[in-house]
């Protein structure tokens, strides 16, 4: 009985919902893994006599393994399914709470270095003719901004790209993720509007600028946005004018995030 495993490289071009494919040095097809199933069939004739027969047959069977790929805590996921060729496989979420110090979990990939196909929990693919290993993807945590609350300097807010906004009430000794977040967790900057207590702004990469009037307890998207929503930085001058740095240059708003005007004269 062949074990069905082989050294494989996952295709970078595989689409979600399609089967993982193998790259081989020759065209010899993989020997399918088989498991034998035995069924005993019992019947009764018109005279009340019981008789039976034993049916034995084989089916292909392949497994999906989840690899923590450097995880420092949490439990490895177990998919107890035994899949046949053409079965649909549903990707598991990180229900085991896998974590890695200094990183955030970002899904699963068919290659340990992240060069294969990426899946999120709930996605699916079609099983091919070999076992599949999915590796945890880890993105390094990047703190993009830290600002103190002008009214209470011991309260700090930190923007973490991909993890949203966190708050400390003890000068940074401990942090808690805000229960309500802007619409995009890829936060790049934070600032308090100096003349309005509790007025906190943040910028996101892909979803523009968001504003909180209650020190981060709730968030709304600004009524006006720069022409490019991939925003990387935000500053304010003494008059309260906002400046947003985007992938298309600088935009400014003099009305508290309503109307934005490009200001790129002389910039590359």
Rosetta blueprint (number, residue, H / E / L):
1 X L
2 X L
3 X L
4 X L
5 X L
6 X L
7 X L
8 X L
9 X L
10 X L
11 X L
12 X L
13 X L
14 X L
15 X L
16 X L
17 X L
18 X L
19 X L
20 X L
21 X L
22 X L
23 X L
24 X L
25 X L
26 X L
27 X L
28 X L
29 X L
30 X L
31 X L
32 X L
33 X L
34 X E
35 X E
36 X E
37 X E
38 X E
39 X E
40 X E
41 X E
42 X E
43 X E
44 X E
45 X L
46 X L
47 X L
48 X L
49 X L
50 X E
51 X E
52 X E
53 X E
54 X E
55 X E
56 X E
57 X E
58 X E
59 X E
60 X E
61 X L
62 X E
63 X L
64 X E
65 X E
66 X E
67 X E
68 X L
69 X L
70 X L
71 X L
72 X L
73 X E
74 X L
75 X L
76 X L
77 X L
78 X E
79 X L
80 X L
81 X L
82 X L
83 X E
84 X L
85 X L
86 X L
87 X L
88 X E
89 X E
90 X E
91 X L
92 X L
93 X L
94 X L
95 X L
96 X L
97 X L
98 X L
99 X E
100 X L
101 X L
102 X L
103 X E
104 X E
105 X E
106 X E
107 X E
108 X E
109 X E
110 X L
111 X L
112 X L
113 X L
114 X L
115 X L
116 X L
117 X L
118 X E
119 X E
120 X L
121 X L
122 X L
123 X L
124 X E
125 X E
126 X E
127 X L
128 X L
129 X L
130 X L
131 X L
132 X E
133 X E
134 X E
135 X E
136 X E
137 X E
138 X E
139 X E
140 X E
141 X L
142 X L
143 X E
144 X E
145 X E
146 X E
147 X E
148 X E
149 X E
150 X L
151 X L
152 X E
153 X E
154 X E
155 X E
156 X E
157 X E
158 X E
159 X E
160 X E
161 X E
162 X L
163 X L
164 X E
165 X E
166 X E
167 X E
168 X E
169 X L
170 X L
171 X L
172 X L
173 X L
174 X L
175 X L
176 X E
177 X E
178 X L
179 X L
180 X L
181 X L
182 X L
183 X L
184 X L
185 X L
186 X E
187 X E
188 X E
189 X E
190 X E
191 X E
192 X E
193 X L
194 X L
195 X L
196 X L
197 X L
198 X L
199 X L
200 X E
201 X E
202 X E
203 X E
204 X E
205 X E
206 X L
207 X L
208 X E
209 X E
210 X E
211 X E
212 X E
213 X L
214 X L
215 X L
216 X L
217 X L
218 X L
219 X L
220 X E
221 X E
222 X L
223 X L
224 X L
225 X L
226 X L
227 X L
228 X L
229 X L
230 X E
231 X E
232 X E
233 X E
234 X E
235 X E
236 X E
237 X L
238 X L
239 X L
240 X L
241 X L
242 X E
243 X E
244 X E
245 X E
246 X E
247 X L
248 X L
249 X E
250 X E
251 X E
252 X E
253 X E
254 X L
255 X L
256 X L
257 X L
258 X L
259 X L
260 X L
261 X E
262 X E
263 X L
264 X L
265 X L
266 X L
267 X L
268 X L
